Protein backbone atom coordinates (compact mmCIF):
# COMPACT_ATOMS: atom_id res chain seq x y z
CA UNK A 1 0.00 0.00 0.00
CA UNK A 2 1.53 3.28 -1.06
CA UNK A 3 1.67 6.14 1.40
CA UNK A 4 -0.62 9.06 0.70
CA UNK A 5 1.24 12.04 -0.73
CA UNK A 6 1.29 15.03 1.64
CA UNK A 7 -1.18 17.75 0.76
CA UNK A 8 0.42 20.94 -0.46
CA UNK A 9 -0.61 24.31 0.87
CA UNK A 10 -2.38 26.71 -1.48
CA UNK A 11 -0.17 29.37 -3.03
CA UNK A 12 -2.17 32.56 -3.49
CA UNK A 13 -0.69 34.98 -6.00
CA UNK A 14 -1.53 38.56 -4.94
CA UNK A 15 -1.37 40.56 -8.15
CA UNK A 16 -2.17 43.99 -9.50
CA UNK A 17 -0.59 47.18 -10.82
CA UNK A 18 1.96 49.20 -8.91
CA UNK A 19 0.64 51.65 -6.30
CA UNK A 20 -2.59 49.73 -5.78
CA UNK A 21 -1.73 48.91 -2.16
CA UNK A 22 -0.86 45.21 -2.52
CA UNK A 23 1.92 45.26 0.05
CA UNK A 24 -0.11 47.24 2.60
CA UNK A 25 -3.10 44.97 2.09
CA UNK A 26 -0.89 41.92 2.55
CA UNK A 27 0.53 43.39 5.75
CA UNK A 28 -2.96 43.75 7.28
CA UNK A 29 -4.03 40.32 6.00
CA UNK A 30 -0.91 38.66 7.38
CA UNK A 31 -1.35 40.32 10.78
CA UNK A 32 -4.92 39.04 10.99
CA UNK A 33 -4.03 35.49 9.99
CA UNK A 34 -1.00 35.35 12.30
CA UNK A 35 -3.23 36.24 15.27
CA UNK A 36 -6.05 33.86 14.39
CA UNK A 37 -6.85 31.39 17.23
CA UNK A 38 -6.23 28.44 14.89
CA UNK A 39 -2.62 29.65 14.51
CA UNK A 40 -2.31 28.78 10.80
CA UNK A 41 1.21 28.69 9.39
CA UNK A 42 1.12 31.56 6.91
CA UNK A 43 4.04 33.08 5.03
CA UNK A 44 4.18 36.16 2.80
CA UNK A 45 6.71 35.57 0.04
CA UNK A 46 8.06 38.38 -2.11
CA UNK A 47 7.47 37.42 -5.73
CA UNK A 48 9.93 39.92 -7.19
CA UNK A 49 13.43 41.26 -6.44
CA UNK A 50 12.02 44.56 -5.17
CA UNK A 51 12.96 43.95 -1.53
CA UNK A 52 10.86 42.79 1.37
CA UNK A 53 8.84 45.99 1.83
CA UNK A 54 8.41 45.40 5.59
CA UNK A 55 10.85 48.16 6.44
CA UNK A 56 8.65 50.63 4.52
CA UNK A 57 5.86 49.92 7.01
CA UNK A 58 8.01 49.77 10.13
CA UNK A 59 10.59 52.47 9.32
CA UNK A 60 9.32 54.70 6.50
CA UNK A 61 11.89 57.37 7.32
CA UNK A 62 14.63 54.98 6.20
CA UNK A 63 13.06 54.24 2.82
CA UNK A 64 15.51 56.16 0.67
CA UNK A 65 18.52 54.88 2.56
CA UNK A 66 17.55 51.21 2.78
CA UNK A 67 15.89 50.64 -0.58
CA UNK A 68 19.12 50.53 -2.64
CA UNK A 69 20.44 47.86 -0.27
CA UNK A 70 17.49 45.48 -0.71
CA UNK A 71 16.06 46.27 -4.15
CA UNK A 72 17.49 44.15 -6.96
CA UNK A 73 16.72 43.49 -10.60
CA UNK A 74 15.46 40.50 -12.50
CA UNK A 75 18.12 38.08 -13.72
CA UNK A 76 18.00 34.82 -15.62
CA UNK A 77 17.89 32.89 -12.33
CA UNK A 78 15.44 35.05 -10.34
CA UNK A 79 12.28 33.28 -11.48
CA UNK A 80 13.77 29.86 -10.72
CA UNK A 81 14.81 31.01 -7.22
CA UNK A 82 11.38 32.41 -6.32
CA UNK A 83 9.59 29.43 -7.89
CA UNK A 84 11.68 27.05 -5.79
CA UNK A 85 10.75 29.06 -2.68
CA UNK A 86 7.04 28.82 -3.52
CA UNK A 87 7.21 25.07 -4.09
CA UNK A 88 9.17 24.50 -0.87
CA UNK A 89 6.83 26.67 1.22
CA UNK A 90 3.83 24.72 -0.02
CA UNK A 91 5.34 21.55 1.48
CA UNK A 92 5.74 22.98 4.98
CA UNK A 93 3.02 25.61 5.54
CA UNK A 94 -0.74 25.98 5.64
CA UNK A 95 -0.87 28.97 3.30
CA UNK A 96 1.57 30.83 1.05
CA UNK A 97 0.82 34.42 -0.02
CA UNK A 98 2.98 35.65 -2.92
CA UNK A 99 3.39 39.41 -3.32
CA UNK A 100 3.86 39.59 -7.10
CA UNK A 101 5.48 42.41 -9.03
CA UNK A 102 3.32 45.25 -10.32
CA UNK A 103 3.96 44.74 -14.04
CA UNK A 104 2.40 42.24 -16.41
CA UNK A 105 5.57 40.49 -17.49
CA UNK A 106 6.65 37.03 -18.65
CA UNK A 107 8.36 36.61 -15.26
CA UNK A 108 5.02 36.95 -13.46
CA UNK A 109 3.40 34.54 -15.92
CA UNK A 110 6.07 31.93 -15.16
CA UNK A 111 5.55 32.33 -11.41
CA UNK A 112 1.77 32.00 -11.81
CA UNK A 113 2.36 28.38 -12.89
CA UNK A 114 3.50 27.64 -9.34
CA UNK A 115 0.38 29.13 -7.74
CA UNK A 116 -3.09 27.78 -7.11
CA UNK A 117 -5.23 30.86 -6.38
CA UNK A 118 -5.22 34.59 -6.94
CA UNK A 119 -6.20 37.84 -5.27
CA UNK A 120 -6.32 40.84 -7.61
CA UNK A 121 -5.70 44.24 -6.00
CA UNK A 122 -6.28 46.87 -8.66
CA UNK A 123 -6.76 50.60 -9.05
CA UNK A 124 -8.60 52.65 -11.63
CA UNK A 125 -6.85 54.48 -14.44
CA UNK A 126 -8.21 57.66 -16.03
CA UNK A 127 -6.66 56.77 -19.38
CA UNK A 128 -8.72 54.01 -21.07
CA UNK A 129 -5.62 52.58 -22.74
CA UNK A 130 -3.88 52.27 -19.35
CA UNK A 131 -6.99 50.71 -17.87
CA UNK A 132 -7.01 48.15 -20.64
CA UNK A 133 -3.31 47.37 -20.24
CA UNK A 134 -2.93 47.43 -16.45
CA UNK A 135 -6.44 47.50 -14.99
CA UNK A 136 -8.49 44.89 -13.18
CA UNK A 137 -9.68 43.04 -16.29
CA UNK A 138 -6.14 42.63 -17.62
CA UNK A 139 -4.83 41.06 -14.41
CA UNK A 140 -7.95 38.93 -14.06
CA UNK A 141 -7.31 37.55 -17.54
CA UNK A 142 -3.69 36.72 -16.75
CA UNK A 143 -4.73 34.77 -13.67
CA UNK A 144 -7.51 32.95 -15.50
CA UNK A 145 -5.17 31.87 -18.29
CA UNK A 146 -2.77 30.49 -15.68
CA UNK A 147 -5.61 28.46 -14.14
CA UNK A 148 -5.57 30.33 -10.81
CA UNK A 149 -8.79 30.10 -8.82
CA UNK A 150 -10.05 33.53 -7.81
CA UNK A 151 -10.25 34.29 -4.08
CA UNK A 152 -11.12 37.99 -4.27
CA UNK A 153 -10.85 41.11 -6.38
CA UNK A 154 -10.19 44.41 -4.65
CA UNK A 155 -10.33 47.86 -6.17
CA UNK A 156 -8.57 50.73 -4.44
CA UNK A 157 -11.01 53.58 -3.83
CA UNK A 158 -9.22 56.53 -2.34
CA UNK A 159 -7.73 55.36 0.95
CA UNK A 160 -9.66 52.09 1.13
CA UNK A 161 -10.55 49.05 -0.96
CA UNK A 162 -13.84 47.64 -2.15
CA UNK A 163 -14.50 44.03 -3.06
CA UNK A 164 -14.88 43.67 -6.80
CA UNK A 165 -18.00 42.24 -8.39
CA UNK A 166 -16.32 39.12 -9.82
CA UNK A 167 -15.26 37.53 -6.54
CA UNK A 168 -17.56 34.51 -6.03
CA UNK A 169 -17.54 32.38 -2.89
CA UNK A 170 -14.87 29.73 -3.25
CA UNK A 171 -17.30 26.94 -2.41
CA UNK A 172 -21.03 26.96 -1.59
CA UNK A 173 -20.26 25.11 1.65
CA UNK A 174 -17.03 26.48 3.08
CA UNK A 175 -17.58 24.55 6.30
CA UNK A 176 -16.91 21.30 4.44
CA UNK A 177 -13.35 22.39 3.69
CA UNK A 178 -10.68 21.16 6.14
CA UNK A 179 -9.67 23.76 8.68
CA UNK A 180 -6.60 23.93 10.87
CA UNK A 181 -6.87 21.69 13.90
CA UNK A 182 -7.11 23.53 17.22
CA UNK A 183 -3.81 23.51 19.09
CA UNK A 184 -3.39 20.94 21.83
CA UNK A 185 -1.72 21.30 25.19
CA UNK A 186 1.98 20.46 25.29
CA UNK A 187 3.12 17.06 26.50
CA UNK A 188 4.52 17.07 30.06
CA UNK A 189 8.28 17.30 30.30
CA UNK A 190 8.79 18.35 26.67
CA UNK A 191 9.44 21.62 24.96
CA UNK A 192 6.32 23.44 23.84
CA UNK A 193 5.95 23.02 20.11
CA UNK A 194 3.79 24.63 17.49
CA UNK A 195 0.73 22.50 16.93
CA UNK A 196 0.66 21.34 20.56
CA UNK A 197 0.60 24.60 22.46
CA UNK A 198 -2.76 26.11 23.40
CA UNK A 199 -3.45 29.78 22.88
CA UNK A 200 -4.46 30.12 26.53
CA UNK A 201 -1.24 28.63 27.85
CA UNK A 202 0.74 30.93 25.55
CA UNK A 203 -1.11 33.92 26.93
CA UNK A 204 -0.23 32.83 30.46
CA UNK A 205 3.38 32.08 29.55
CA UNK A 206 4.09 35.43 27.91
CA UNK A 207 1.86 37.60 30.08
CA UNK A 208 -0.63 38.34 27.31
CA UNK A 209 -4.07 39.47 28.36
CA UNK A 210 -5.81 37.80 25.43
CA UNK A 211 -5.56 36.83 21.80
CA UNK A 212 -7.47 38.88 19.23
CA UNK A 213 -8.60 36.93 16.20
CA UNK A 214 -11.31 36.88 13.59
CA UNK A 215 -13.91 35.74 16.08
CA UNK A 216 -13.55 38.70 18.46
CA UNK A 217 -16.65 40.83 18.74
CA UNK A 218 -14.89 44.14 19.34
CA UNK A 219 -13.80 44.66 15.74
CA UNK A 220 -12.68 48.07 14.67
CA UNK A 221 -15.26 49.69 12.33
CA UNK A 222 -13.12 49.86 9.23
CA UNK A 223 -13.49 48.94 5.61
CA UNK A 224 -10.01 47.91 4.64
CA UNK A 225 -6.75 49.76 4.35
CA UNK A 226 -8.46 52.30 6.56
CA UNK A 227 -6.96 50.29 9.43
CA UNK A 228 -3.55 51.72 8.62
CA UNK A 229 -4.63 55.12 7.30
CA UNK A 230 -7.28 56.25 9.73
CA UNK A 231 -10.19 56.20 7.27
CA UNK A 232 -13.59 55.69 8.85
CA UNK A 233 -15.64 52.85 7.42
CA UNK A 234 -18.66 50.64 8.03
CA UNK A 235 -19.31 48.22 10.85
CA UNK A 236 -19.17 44.48 10.36
CA UNK A 237 -16.46 42.32 8.82
CA UNK A 238 -13.81 44.33 7.06
CA UNK A 239 -12.57 43.63 3.55
CA UNK A 240 -9.41 42.17 5.06
CA UNK A 241 -11.44 39.93 7.40
CA UNK A 242 -13.66 38.78 4.55
CA UNK A 243 -10.66 37.78 2.45
CA UNK A 244 -9.06 36.09 5.48
CA UNK A 245 -12.17 33.97 6.03
CA UNK A 246 -12.08 32.86 2.39
CA UNK A 247 -8.42 31.90 2.73
CA UNK A 248 -8.99 29.94 5.95
CA UNK A 249 -11.47 27.79 4.04
CA UNK A 250 -8.61 26.66 1.78
CA UNK A 251 -6.26 25.32 4.42
CA UNK A 252 -5.40 21.64 4.07
CA UNK A 253 -5.55 19.18 6.92
CA UNK A 254 -1.93 18.30 7.52
CA UNK A 255 0.67 17.43 10.12
CA UNK A 256 2.62 20.53 11.06
CA UNK A 257 6.36 20.72 11.59
CA UNK A 258 7.45 20.75 15.23
CA UNK A 259 9.41 23.69 16.59
CA UNK A 260 9.63 25.99 19.56
CA UNK A 261 7.21 28.70 18.46
CA UNK A 262 8.47 32.26 18.89
CA UNK A 263 5.28 33.76 17.50
CA UNK A 264 3.38 36.04 19.86
CA UNK A 265 -0.20 37.26 19.87
CA UNK A 266 1.09 40.84 19.82
CA UNK A 267 4.21 42.56 18.57
CA UNK A 268 7.49 41.70 20.20
CA UNK A 269 9.28 44.27 22.32
CA UNK A 270 12.81 44.12 23.76
CA UNK A 271 11.35 43.89 27.27
CA UNK A 272 9.84 40.51 26.32
CA UNK A 273 13.27 38.91 26.05
CA UNK A 274 13.47 38.46 29.82
CA UNK A 275 10.39 36.22 29.72
CA UNK A 276 11.80 34.29 26.78
CA UNK A 277 15.03 33.61 28.65
CA UNK A 278 13.13 32.47 31.74
CA UNK A 279 11.02 30.16 29.61
CA UNK A 280 14.10 28.55 28.02
CA UNK A 281 15.81 28.27 31.41
CA UNK A 282 12.85 26.25 32.71
CA UNK A 283 13.23 23.92 29.73
CA UNK A 284 16.97 23.33 30.27
CA UNK A 285 16.60 19.69 31.31
CA UNK A 286 14.47 18.90 28.26
CA UNK A 287 16.97 20.68 26.01
CA UNK A 288 19.87 18.62 27.30
CA UNK A 289 17.84 15.42 27.15
CA UNK A 290 16.65 15.89 23.59
CA UNK A 291 19.94 17.31 22.33
CA UNK A 292 18.21 19.35 19.64
CA UNK A 293 15.93 22.35 19.44
CA UNK A 294 14.19 23.86 16.43
CA UNK A 295 13.25 27.54 16.48
CA UNK A 296 10.40 28.80 14.35
CA UNK A 297 7.47 31.21 14.09
CA UNK A 298 7.24 34.81 12.98
CA UNK A 299 9.41 36.92 15.27
CA UNK A 300 12.12 39.58 14.93
CA UNK A 301 15.65 38.47 14.15
CA UNK A 302 16.75 39.67 17.57
CA UNK A 303 14.19 37.39 19.27
CA UNK A 304 15.62 34.42 17.37
CA UNK A 305 19.17 35.45 18.28
CA UNK A 306 18.27 35.86 21.95
CA UNK A 307 16.63 32.42 21.92
CA UNK A 308 19.74 30.91 20.31
CA UNK A 309 22.08 32.29 22.96
CA UNK A 310 19.70 31.43 25.80
CA UNK A 311 19.58 27.82 24.58
CA UNK A 312 23.36 27.57 24.20
CA UNK A 313 23.91 29.06 27.63
CA UNK A 314 21.86 26.28 29.23
CA UNK A 315 22.85 23.48 26.84
CA UNK A 316 26.08 24.37 24.98
CA UNK A 317 26.18 21.12 22.98
CA UNK A 318 22.59 21.16 21.76
CA UNK A 319 21.94 21.11 18.03
CA UNK A 320 20.14 24.32 17.02
CA UNK A 321 17.94 24.26 13.92
CA UNK A 322 15.81 27.00 12.35
CA UNK A 323 12.54 26.31 10.55
CA UNK A 324 12.66 28.19 7.25
CA UNK A 325 9.92 27.09 4.83
CA UNK A 326 11.90 28.44 1.86
CA UNK A 327 14.96 26.27 2.53
CA UNK A 328 15.26 22.77 1.07
CA UNK A 329 13.62 20.43 3.56
CA UNK A 330 12.40 23.39 5.63
CA UNK A 331 15.12 23.08 8.29
CA UNK A 332 18.53 24.80 8.55
CA UNK A 333 21.10 23.79 11.14
CA UNK A 334 23.14 26.58 12.74
CA UNK A 335 26.67 25.18 12.64
CA UNK A 336 28.80 25.19 15.78
CA UNK A 337 31.14 28.15 16.04
CA UNK A 338 34.68 27.73 14.77
CA UNK A 339 37.62 30.05 14.36
CA UNK A 340 38.50 28.60 10.97
CA UNK A 341 35.86 30.75 9.29
CA UNK A 342 37.33 34.10 10.34
CA UNK A 343 39.36 36.11 7.88
CA UNK A 344 41.77 38.79 9.09
CA UNK A 345 41.52 41.59 6.55
CA UNK A 346 42.79 45.14 7.19
CA UNK A 347 39.81 46.73 5.44
CA UNK A 348 37.43 44.73 7.66
CA UNK A 349 35.31 43.84 4.63
CA UNK A 350 34.83 40.60 2.77
CA UNK A 351 32.91 39.35 -0.25
CA UNK A 352 31.96 35.70 0.20
CA UNK A 353 29.75 33.00 -1.25
CA UNK A 354 30.84 33.70 -4.85
CA UNK A 355 30.25 37.40 -4.36
CA UNK A 356 26.61 37.04 -3.21
CA UNK A 357 27.25 38.37 0.30
CA UNK A 358 29.31 41.23 1.67
CA UNK A 359 30.24 41.40 5.35
CA UNK A 360 31.94 44.55 6.58
CA UNK A 361 32.62 46.09 9.96
CA UNK A 362 31.63 49.70 10.42
CA UNK A 363 32.21 52.15 13.26
CA UNK A 364 29.42 54.47 14.36
CA UNK A 365 30.00 58.19 13.87
CA UNK A 366 30.01 58.62 17.65
CA UNK A 367 30.04 56.41 20.71
CA UNK A 368 31.59 52.99 21.17
CA UNK A 369 31.05 49.64 19.54
CA UNK A 370 31.01 48.41 15.96
CA UNK A 371 28.45 47.11 13.48
CA UNK A 372 28.87 44.10 11.22
CA UNK A 373 26.79 44.97 8.15
CA UNK A 374 25.58 42.03 6.06
CA UNK A 375 24.51 42.92 2.50
CA UNK A 376 23.30 40.69 -0.30
CA UNK A 377 25.26 41.77 -3.37
CA UNK A 378 23.85 39.61 -6.16
CA UNK A 379 22.05 41.50 -8.95
CA UNK A 380 18.62 40.39 -7.68
CA UNK A 381 19.60 40.63 -3.97
CA UNK A 382 18.46 37.04 -3.46
CA UNK A 383 20.23 33.95 -2.19
CA UNK A 384 19.59 30.68 -4.03
CA UNK A 385 17.72 28.01 -2.05
CA UNK A 386 20.88 25.93 -1.61
CA UNK A 387 22.64 28.80 0.23
CA UNK A 388 21.37 27.45 3.55
CA UNK A 389 23.76 24.52 3.07
CA UNK A 390 26.81 26.78 2.78
CA UNK A 391 26.86 28.02 6.38
CA UNK A 392 29.76 25.85 7.49
CA UNK A 393 31.91 27.51 4.80
CA UNK A 394 30.94 31.06 5.68
CA UNK A 395 33.94 33.38 5.98
CA UNK A 396 33.69 36.63 7.93
CA UNK A 397 36.06 39.54 8.56
CA UNK A 398 37.71 39.58 11.95
CA UNK A 399 35.96 41.89 14.45
CA UNK A 400 37.27 45.41 14.93
CA UNK A 401 39.19 46.03 18.11
CA UNK A 402 36.82 48.66 19.47
CA UNK A 403 35.25 48.82 22.93
CA UNK A 404 31.50 48.51 23.30
CA UNK A 405 28.89 46.21 21.77
CA UNK A 406 29.07 44.32 18.51
CA UNK A 407 25.90 44.86 16.51
CA UNK A 408 24.82 42.74 13.52
CA UNK A 409 22.71 44.44 10.86
CA UNK A 410 21.37 43.39 7.47
CA UNK A 411 18.35 42.20 5.48
CA UNK A 412 19.49 38.57 5.24
CA UNK A 413 17.87 35.26 6.27
CA UNK A 414 17.49 34.55 9.97
CA UNK A 415 19.72 31.47 9.80
CA UNK A 416 22.53 33.62 8.40
CA UNK A 417 22.09 36.11 11.25
CA UNK A 418 22.22 33.29 13.80
CA UNK A 419 25.32 31.73 12.29
CA UNK A 420 27.12 35.07 12.49
CA UNK A 421 25.88 35.74 16.03
CA UNK A 422 27.01 32.32 17.21
CA UNK A 423 30.50 32.92 15.83
CA UNK A 424 30.73 36.36 17.36
CA UNK A 425 29.75 34.98 20.75
CA UNK A 426 32.80 32.75 20.66
CA UNK A 427 35.05 35.82 20.64
CA UNK A 428 32.93 38.33 22.54
CA UNK A 429 33.09 36.92 26.07
CA UNK A 430 30.97 39.25 28.26
CA UNK A 431 30.89 41.93 25.53
CA UNK A 432 27.27 42.70 24.56
CA UNK A 433 26.06 41.27 21.25
CA UNK A 434 23.10 42.96 19.62
CA UNK A 435 20.96 42.98 16.47
CA UNK A 436 19.94 46.23 14.82
CA UNK A 437 16.17 46.71 14.63
CA UNK A 438 14.84 48.91 11.82
CA UNK A 439 11.49 49.56 13.50
CA UNK A 440 12.96 51.11 16.65
CA UNK A 441 16.34 52.03 15.13
CA UNK A 442 17.93 50.50 18.21
CA UNK A 443 20.45 47.79 18.89
CA UNK A 444 18.67 45.03 20.85
CA UNK A 445 20.98 43.05 23.11
CA UNK A 446 20.79 39.30 22.50
CA UNK A 447 23.81 38.08 24.51
CA UNK A 448 26.56 39.35 26.79
CA UNK A 449 26.24 41.43 29.92
CA UNK A 450 25.17 45.06 30.03
CA UNK A 451 22.78 47.35 31.88
CA UNK A 452 20.74 48.00 28.73
CA UNK A 453 18.30 45.88 26.77
CA UNK A 454 18.11 48.14 23.74
CA UNK A 455 20.23 51.11 22.79
CA UNK A 456 19.63 53.86 20.18
CA UNK A 457 21.91 52.95 17.30
CA UNK A 458 22.59 54.59 13.93
CA UNK A 459 21.26 52.95 10.78
CA UNK A 460 24.62 51.50 9.81
CA UNK A 461 24.77 50.26 6.26
CA UNK A 462 22.82 53.24 4.94
CA UNK A 463 25.25 55.34 2.94
CA UNK A 464 29.00 54.93 2.65
CA UNK A 465 30.90 53.32 5.48
CA UNK A 466 33.19 55.63 7.49
CA UNK A 467 36.87 54.89 7.36
CA UNK A 468 37.89 53.21 10.67
CA UNK A 469 41.34 54.82 10.78
CA UNK A 470 39.94 58.29 10.15
CA UNK A 471 37.33 57.70 12.84
CA UNK A 472 40.06 56.81 15.31
CA UNK A 473 42.01 59.92 14.40
CA UNK A 474 38.93 62.03 15.11
CA UNK A 475 38.64 60.37 18.50
CA UNK A 476 35.22 58.90 17.75
CA UNK A 477 36.17 55.35 18.62
CA UNK A 478 36.11 54.68 22.31
CA UNK A 479 33.85 57.63 23.14
CA UNK A 480 31.48 56.08 25.64
CA UNK A 481 29.22 58.75 27.07
CA UNK A 482 26.42 56.32 27.95
CA UNK A 483 28.77 53.45 28.85
CA UNK A 484 26.99 51.04 26.47
CA UNK A 485 29.49 48.26 26.89
CA UNK A 486 29.75 48.15 30.68
CA UNK A 487 29.23 44.69 32.09
CA UNK A 488 27.41 43.68 35.24
CA UNK A 489 27.61 40.46 37.15
Secondary structure, DSSP 8 states (H G I E B T S, - for coil): ---------EEEEEE--TTSSHHHHHHHHHHHHHTSTT---EEEEEESSS---HHHHH-GGGHHHHHHHH-----TTHHHHHHHHHHHHHHH-SEEEEEE-SS--HHHHHHHTT-SEEEEEE---SSHHHHHHHSHHHHHHHHHHTT-EEEEEEEEETTEEEE-TT---S-S-GGGS----------TTS--BTTT--HHHHHHHHT-S----TT-S------STHHHHT----SSS-HHHHHHHHHHTT---------EE---SS---GGGHHHHHHHHHHTHHHHHHH-EEEEESS--HHHHHHHHHHHHHH-TT-EEEEE-TTSGGGEEE-----GGGEE--TT-EEEETTTTEEEEEE--SSSS-EEEEEEE-STTS---GGGGG-GGG--EE-----SS-EEEE-S--HHHHHHHHHHHHHHHTTS-EEEEETTTTEEEEEES--S-SEEE---TTSS----HHHHHHTT-TT--TT-TT----
